[in-house]
Amino acid sequence: MELDDTDRAILDILQSNARTPFSEIARRIDMSSATVHDRVGRLEDAGVIRGYHADVDPGAVGLGASAIVGLRIEQGQEREALDALREFEGVHEVHLTTGEWDVMLRVFAEDTDGLRELMFDHIAQLDGFARSQTMVILGTEYEAEGLPILDDDAE
């Protein structure tokens, strides 16, 4: 789907606050609410907008420890390992990567004991698990609120 300047403006506003009413978006970009509604529907149908989410503080819901985990998976075992990782409570993100690690994870747990349990009792027991490196996150200085929406000139 090709995005125009109006689509980009709508995406910028929704990434900043997904609860912004269509009437407010319309006012800010000088367009009718019905047109904004139609454009948002088109962006959703095309898969550009994948969903709307609450940004929850992990510590506020009892997840005081997090880590980035690099995994090496034995060749031929990737699909089974990736499917299993989806099922583990605490595995928040799974990324296929190049370089030293086949997979990078972002995991959360109540505390470091919970991280240890997730790593030793679940992840290390995966069929095809070869090795891992766990980097405990000590603090987060910055997390972006949304993706940069590039204009046609940047492509």
SERO-4910 file (N, C-alpha, C, O; in steps of 0.05 Angstrom, whole numbers):
BEGIN
 pado doro    nc1    nc2    nc3   cac1   cac2   cac3    cc1    cc2    cc3    oc1    oc2    oc3
  Met    A     17    -24      0      0      0      0     18     25      0     37     27     16
  Glu    A     12     43    -17     26     68    -18     14     88      1    -11     93      0
  Leu    A     30    100     18     20    120     37     24    148     26     45    155     14
  Asp    A      4    165     30      7    193     23     11    209     48     11    198     70
  Asp    A     14    236     45     19    253     69     -3    252     89      2    253    113
  Thr    A    -28    249     80    -50    247     99    -49    221    115    -53    221    139
  Asp    A    -43    199    102    -40    174    116    -18    176    137    -22    167    160
  Arg    A      4    188    129     27    191    148     19    208    172     26    202    195
  Ala    A      4    229    167     -5    247    189    -23    231    208    -21    234    232
  Ile    A    -42    216    197    -60    200    213    -44    180    230    -49    176    254
  Leu    A    -25    166    217     -8    146    232      8    159    254     10    148    276
  Asp    A     19    183    249     34    197    270     16    203    294     24    199    317
  Ile    A     -8    213    289    -26    219    310    -34    194    326    -34    194    350
  Leu    A    -41    173    312    -50    149    325    -28    135    341    -33    123    362
  Gln    A     -3    137    330     19    125    346     24    141    371     32    130    392
  Ser    A     20    166    370     23    183    394      1    177    415      7    177    439
  Asn    A    -23    173    405    -45    167    423    -67    153    407    -82    166    392
  Ala    A    -68    126    409    -87    110    393   -116    116    400   -134    108    386
  Arg    A   -121    130    422   -148    136    431   -157    163    420   -179    172    428
  Thr    A   -141    176    404   -149    202    393   -175    198    376   -175    182    357
  Pro    A   -196    213    382   -221    210    367   -217    218    338   -201    236    332
  Phe    A   -231    206    320   -230    213    292   -236    243    288   -224    256    270
  Ser    A   -254    253    304   -261    282    301   -237    300    307   -233    320    294
  Glu    A   -221    292    327   -196    307    334   -175    304    312   -162    324    304
  Ile    A   -172    280    301   -153    276    279   -162    293    256   -145    307    243
  Ala    A   -187    292    249   -198    308    227   -192    338    231   -184    351    212
  Arg    A   -197    348    255   -192    376    260   -162    383    256   -156    403    244
  Arg    A   -144    365    265   -116    370    264   -105    369    235    -85    382    229
  Ile    A   -117    353    218   -107    351    191   -125    364    171   -122    361    146
  Asp    A   -146    378    181   -164    393    164   -178    375    143   -175    378    119
  Met    A   -193    356    154   -207    336    138   -232    328    152   -234    332    177
  Ser    A   -251    317    139   -276    308    152   -271    283    169   -254    267    162
  Ser    A   -287    280    189   -286    256    206   -291    231    190   -279    210    194
  Ala    A   -311    232    172   -318    209    155   -294    201    138   -289    177    135
  Thr    A   -279    220    127   -256    213    111   -234    201    128   -222    181    119
  Val    A   -230    211    152   -210    200    170   -218    171    177   -202    153    176
  His    A   -244    167    183   -254    140    189   -248    121    166   -239     99    170
  Asp    A   -254    130    141   -249    113    118   -220    106    114   -212     84    109
  Arg    A   -203    127    118   -174    123    115   -163    104    136   -147     86    130
  Val    A   -171    107    161   -162     89    182   -171     60    176   -156     41    179
  Gly    A   -196     57    167   -205     30    159   -189     18    137   -183     -6    137
  Arg    A   -181     35    117   -164     25     95   -136     17    105   -125     -3     97
  Leu    A   -125     33    124    -99     27    136   -100      1    152    -81    -15    152
  Glu    A   -123     -3    166   -126    -28    181   -129    -52    162   -116    -73    166
  Asp    A   -146    -49    141   -150    -71    122   -124    -79    108   -120   -102    101
  Ala    A   -107    -59    102    -82    -64     88    -61    -75    107    -39    -83     98
  Gly    A    -66    -76    133    -46    -87    152    -25    -67    160     -6    -74    174
  Val    A    -29    -41    152    -10    -21    161    -14    -16    191      6    -14    206
  Ile    A    -39    -13    199    -45    -11    228    -52    -40    236    -71    -52    227
  Arg    A    -35    -51    254    -38    -79    262    -55    -82    287    -63   -104    294
  Gly    A    -59    -61    302    -75    -63    326    -72    -38    343    -57    -20    336
  Tyr    A    -86    -38    365    -85    -16    384    -80    -28    412    -93    -47    420
  His    A    -61    -17    426    -51    -30    450    -48    -10    473    -42     14    468
  Ala    A    -52    -19    497    -45     -4    521    -15     -8    527     -5    -31    525
  Asp    A     -1     13    534     27     11    541     29      7    571     26     27    587
  Val    A     32    -18    580     31    -25    609     59    -26    620     77    -37    608
  Asp    A     63    -13    643     89    -14    658     92    -42    669     77    -50    686
  Pro    A    113    -57    660    117    -84    670    119    -86    701    108   -104    713
  Gly    A    133    -67    713    136    -67    742    110    -64    757    106    -75    778
  Ala    A     91    -49    745     65    -44    757     48    -70    758     29    -71    773
  Val    A     54    -89    741     39   -114    740     56   -137    750     50   -160    744
  Gly    A     76   -131    766     92   -152    780    115   -164    764    126   -184    772
  Leu    A    122   -152    741    144   -162    725    168   -144    728    174   -127    711
  Gly    A    182   -148    751    204   -130    758    231   -137    746    250   -122    749
  Ala    A    232   -159    731    258   -167    719    253   -173    689    233   -185    682
  Ser    A    272   -164    673    271   -170    645    299   -175    634    319   -167    646
  Ala    A    300   -188    611    326   -194    599    323   -196    569    301   -201    558
  Ile    A    345   -193    556    348   -199    527    364   -226    527    384   -229    540
  Val    A    354   -245    511    366   -271    510    373   -278    481    355   -277    463
  Gly    A    398   -284    476    406   -295    450    406   -325    451    416   -337    470
  Leu    A    394   -337    431    392   -367    430    405   -377    405    402   -366    383
  Arg    A    419   -399    407    428   -414    385    411   -440    384    409   -454    404
  Ile    A    399   -445    361    382   -468    357    396   -487    337    406   -478    317
  Glu    A    395   -513    343    407   -533    325    392   -532    298    367   -530    297
  Gln    A    407   -534    276    396   -534    250    375   -556    247    379   -578    255
  Gly    A    352   -549    235    330   -568    231    310   -568    254    289   -580    251
  Gln    A    316   -555    276    299   -554    299    285   -527    303    271   -523    323
  Glu    A    290   -509    285    281   -481    288    250   -479    292    241   -466    310
  Arg    A    235   -491    274    206   -488    275    195   -498    301    178   -485    313
  Glu    A    203   -521    311    193   -532    336    201   -514    359    184   -509    377
  Ala    A    225   -503    359    234   -486    381    218   -460    380    209   -450    401
  Leu    A    214   -448    357    199   -423    355    170   -427    364    158   -410    377
  Asp    A    158   -449    356    130   -455    365    128   -458    395    110   -448    407
  Ala    A    148   -471    407    148   -475    436    152   -449    451    140   -444    472
  Leu    A    169   -432    440    175   -406    454    149   -389    456    146   -374    476
  Arg    A    131   -391    437    106   -376    439     90   -384    464     74   -368    474
  Glu    A     93   -408    473     77   -418    495     88   -412    523     74   -415    542
  Phe    A    113   -403    524    125   -398    550    117   -371    562    121   -350    550
  Glu    A    104   -372    585     97   -348    599    122   -332    605    142   -343    616
  Gly    A    123   -307    599    146   -290    603    161   -284    578    176   -264    577
  Val    A    158   -300    557    170   -293    531    153   -273    517    130   -278    509
  His    A    163   -248    515    148   -226    504    153   -221    475    134   -214    460
  Glu    A    177   -224    466    184   -219    438    203   -241    429    220   -251    444
  Val    A    200   -250    403    217   -270    391    225   -259    364    208   -254    347
  His    A    251   -255    360    262   -244    335    281   -263    322    300   -272    336
  Leu    A    278   -269    297    298   -284    281    320   -265    273    314   -243    264
  Thr    A    345   -273    277    367   -254    272    389   -267    257    391   -291    254
  Thr    A    407   -250    247    432   -259    235    454   -255    255    450   -242    276
  Gly    A    477   -267    250    500   -263    268    503   -286    287    496   -309    280
  Glu    A    513   -281    310    519   -302    330    495   -317    339    497   -341    344
  Trp    A    472   -304    342    448   -316    353    428   -320    331    424   -303    314
  Asp    A    414   -343    332    393   -348    313    367   -334    320    352   -325    303
  Val    A    363   -330    346    339   -319    357    346   -300    380    363   -306    396
  Met    A    333   -277    381    335   -259    404    308   -257    417    287   -253    403
  Leu    A    307   -259    443    283   -257    459    283   -233    477    304   -224    485
  Arg    A    260   -223    483    256   -204    505    238   -219    524    215   -227    517
  Val    A    247   -223    549    232   -238    568    227   -222    594    242   -204    600
  Phe    A    206   -228    608    198   -215    633    192   -236    654    182   -258    648
  Ala    A    198   -230    679    191   -247    701    188   -229    726    194   -206    726
  Glu    A    177   -242    747    173   -227    772    199   -217    784    201   -195    794
  Asp    A    220   -234    782    246   -227    794    267   -244    781    262   -259    762
  Thr    A    292   -242    790    314   -257    778    310   -288    782    319   -303    765
  Asp    A    298   -296    803    291   -324    807    272   -334    785    275   -356    774
  Gly    A    253   -317    778    235   -323    756    249   -324    729    243   -341    712
  Leu    A    268   -306    725    284   -307    700    300   -334    699    301   -347    678
  Arg    A    312   -341    721    328   -366    722    310   -390    716    317   -407    700
  Glu    A    286   -390    728    267   -412    723    259   -413    693    259   -435    681
  Leu    A    253   -390    682    246   -389    653    269   -400    636    264   -415    617
  Met    A    293   -391    642    316   -400    626    323   -429    630    325   -444    610
  Phe    A    325   -438    654    335   -466    659    312   -487    656    317   -509    646
  Asp    A    288   -481    666    267   -500    666    251   -501    640    237   -521    635
  His    A    253   -480    624    237   -480    599    254   -476    574    255   -494    557
  Ile    A    267   -453    572    281   -447    547    304   -467    542    307   -477    520
  Ala    A    320   -473    563    343   -491    560    334   -520    555    350   -537    546
  Gln    A    308   -526    559    298   -553    555    285   -556    527    275   -578    521
  Leu    A    286   -535    511    275   -537    484    289   -558    467    313   -560    469
  Asp    A    274   -573    451    286   -590    432    301   -572    412    290   -553    402
  Gly    A    326   -578    408    343   -562    390    358   -540    404    374   -526    391
  Phe    A    355   -536    430    370   -515    444    399   -522    443    407   -544    450
  Ala    A    416   -503    434    445   -508    433    459   -492    455    474   -503    471
  Arg    A    453   -466    456    465   -449    478    451   -422    478    435   -416    460
  Ser    A    456   -407    499    443   -381    502    462   -362    516    481   -369    529
  Gln    A    455   -337    514    467   -316    530    445   -298    540    429   -288    524
  Thr    A    444   -293    566    423   -277    578    435   -251    588    455   -251    603
  Met    A    423   -229    580    432   -203    588    409   -190    604    389   -181    592
  Val    A    412   -189    630    391   -177    647    390   -147    642    411   -134    642
  Ile    A    366   -137    639    363   -108    635    362    -95    662    345   -101    679
  Leu    A    381    -76    667    382    -62    693    364    -38    694    356    -30    715
  Gly    A    357    -27    671    339     -4    670    336      4    641    352     -3    624
  Thr    A    314     18    636    308     26    608    308     57    608    292     70    621
  Glu    A    326     68    593    329     97    590    310    109    570    301    132    573
  Tyr    A    303     93    549    287    104    528    273     82    513    286     61    506
  Glu    A    248     85    507    233     67    489    218     86    470    203    103    479
  Ala    A    220     81    444    206     98    425    176     92    427    167     70    434
  Glu    A    160    113    423    131    110    424    119     99    398     97     88    398
  Gly    A    133    102    376    123     92    351    145     92    330    167    100    335
  Leu    A    138     82    307    157     81    285    158    108    270    139    122    270
  Pro    A    181    114    259    182    138    242    166    132    217    169    111    205
  Ile    A    150    151    209    134    148    184    148    163    162    147    188    161
  Leu    A    162    148    145    178    161    124    161    172    102    140    160     95
  Asp    A    169    194     90    155    205     67    167    193     42    188    179     42
  Asp    A    154    197     19    162    186     -6    191    193    -13    204    177    -26
  Asp    A    200    216     -5    227    225    -12    248    209      2    271    207     -8
  Ala    A    241    196     25    261    181     40    263    152     30    282    138     38
  Glu    A    244    143     14    245    115      5    265    110    -17    267     88    -26
***
